[in-house]
Amino acid sequence: MTMGCLGNSKTEDQRNEEKAQREANKKIEKQLQKDKQIYRATHRLLLLGAGESGKSTIVKQMRILHVNGFHADEKKRKIQDIKNNIKEAIETIVGAMNTLVPPVPLANPENQFRLEYILNSANQKNFEFTQEFYEHTTILWQDDGVKACYERSNEYQLIDCAHYTSEQTLEGTLVK
C-alpha cells in the first residue's frame, strides 16, 4: 500500500504558470505605483478666459521657461502660426473697416486694390504667403485708415498679437 499527500494535486506546469502570473502581477502593481507617484507629482493648471485673453500664451511661456523651449519641428510650425496670425490680423482689420459704425475709409484710395486682394485671399484654402501678399500687407499697415481701424479694435475681436505682427511686418522681420 502506498501513501501520498493528496493536498497538492497541481502539475509542475500549473505551478510554473501561477508563479509567472504572480510575477507579472507584481510588475504591473509596481508600474502602477510609479505612475501614481508621477501623477501626484504633476501640477495641473486650469486656465479659463475669453477668446484671445492669453491662455495659450501662458502655456507657451511656461514651456519656454521650464521645459527648455521648443524642438526644431515645433519651431517650424510656429513660423507657420506667425504667418497665419499676420494674415488673420490684416484680414480682420480691413474686414472691419466697412462694418464699424461709422465705417473707416482707407486714407489712400489707391490702396483699395490691396484691400480687395487681402479680402479675396481670406477664403482661399492652402493660401501661399507670397511676396505680393507681404507687400500689400506692409503698405496697408502704413495706411492711416487701417491704423484708425486698428485703434478701434475694441469694437471687434482682433487677435492679441496684431500690433506685434504689424510692427514686425513693417520691419520685414516676419516676411521671410
VENSUL-V385978 format. One record per backbone hydrogen bond with DSSP energy under -0.5 kcal/mol. CO is the residue of the C=O (numbers start at 1). NH is the residue of the N-H. E is the energy in kcal/mol with one decimal. If there is no record, write none. Layout:
co=CO nh=NH e=E
co=CO nh=NH e=E
This chain:
co=4 nh=6 e=-0.6
co=7 nh=9 e=-0.6
co=11 nh=15 e=-2.0
co=12 nh=16 e=-2.3
co=13 nh=17 e=-2.4
co=14 nh=18 e=-2.2
co=15 nh=19 e=-2.2
co=16 nh=20 e=-2.4
co=17 nh=21 e=-2.2
co=18 nh=22 e=-2.3
co=19 nh=23 e=-2.2
co=20 nh=24 e=-2.4
co=21 nh=25 e=-2.5
co=22 nh=26 e=-2.3
co=23 nh=27 e=-2.2
co=24 nh=28 e=-2.4
co=25 nh=29 e=-2.7
co=26 nh=30 e=-2.5
co=27 nh=31 e=-2.4
co=28 nh=32 e=-2.6
co=29 nh=33 e=-2.1
co=30 nh=34 e=-2.1
co=31 nh=35 e=-2.9
co=32 nh=36 e=-2.3
co=33 nh=37 e=-2.2
co=34 nh=38 e=-2.4
co=35 nh=39 e=-2.7
co=36 nh=40 e=-2.4
co=37 nh=41 e=-1.8
co=38 nh=42 e=-0.9
co=39 nh=42 e=-0.7
co=45 nh=47 e=-0.6
co=46 nh=48 e=-0.6
co=50 nh=53 e=-1.3
co=54 nh=58 e=-2.0
co=55 nh=59 e=-1.7
co=56 nh=60 e=-2.6
co=57 nh=61 e=-2.6
co=58 nh=62 e=-2.6
co=59 nh=63 e=-2.1
co=60 nh=64 e=-2.4
co=61 nh=65 e=-2.6
co=62 nh=66 e=-2.7
co=63 nh=67 e=-2.3
co=63 nh=69 e=-1.2
co=71 nh=75 e=-2.1
co=72 nh=76 e=-1.9
co=73 nh=77 e=-1.7
co=74 nh=78 e=-2.1
co=75 nh=79 e=-1.9
co=76 nh=80 e=-1.6
co=77 nh=81 e=-2.2
co=78 nh=82 e=-2.6
co=79 nh=83 e=-2.3
co=80 nh=84 e=-2.5
co=81 nh=85 e=-2.2
co=82 nh=86 e=-2.3
co=83 nh=87 e=-2.3
co=84 nh=88 e=-3.0
co=85 nh=89 e=-2.7
co=86 nh=90 e=-2.3
co=87 nh=91 e=-2.5
co=88 nh=92 e=-2.5
co=89 nh=93 e=-2.4
co=90 nh=94 e=-2.5
co=91 nh=95 e=-2.0
co=92 nh=96 e=-1.8
co=93 nh=97 e=-1.1
co=96 nh=100 e=-1.9
co=97 nh=104 e=-2.9
co=100 nh=102 e=-0.5
co=103 nh=105 e=-0.6
co=107 nh=109 e=-0.6
co=108 nh=111 e=-2.5
co=109 nh=112 e=-1.9
co=111 nh=115 e=-2.3
co=112 nh=116 e=-2.6
co=113 nh=117 e=-1.9
co=114 nh=118 e=-2.3
co=115 nh=119 e=-2.6
co=116 nh=120 e=-2.6
co=117 nh=121 e=-1.6
co=118 nh=122 e=-0.8
co=119 nh=122 e=-0.6
co=120 nh=123 e=-0.6
co=121 nh=124 e=-1.1
co=124 nh=127 e=-0.6
co=128 nh=130 e=-1.5
co=130 nh=134 e=-1.8
co=131 nh=135 e=-2.5
co=132 nh=136 e=-2.6
co=133 nh=137 e=-2.7
co=134 nh=138 e=-2.8
co=135 nh=139 e=-2.4
co=136 nh=140 e=-2.6
co=137 nh=141 e=-2.6
co=138 nh=142 e=-1.0
co=139 nh=143 e=-0.7
co=140 nh=143 e=-1.2
co=143 nh=147 e=-2.3
co=144 nh=148 e=-2.3
co=145 nh=149 e=-2.2
co=146 nh=150 e=-2.5
co=147 nh=151 e=-2.2
co=148 nh=152 e=-0.8
co=149 nh=152 e=-0.7
co=150 nh=153 e=-2.0
co=152 nh=155 e=-2.4
co=153 nh=156 e=-1.1
co=156 nh=158 e=-0.6
co=159 nh=162 e=-1.7
co=161 nh=165 e=-2.9
co=162 nh=166 e=-2.3
co=163 nh=167 e=-2.3
co=164 nh=168 e=-2.6
co=165 nh=169 e=-2.3
co=166 nh=170 e=-2.3
co=167 nh=171 e=-2.1
co=168 nh=172 e=-0.9
co=168 nh=173 e=-1.7
co=168 nh=174 e=-1.0
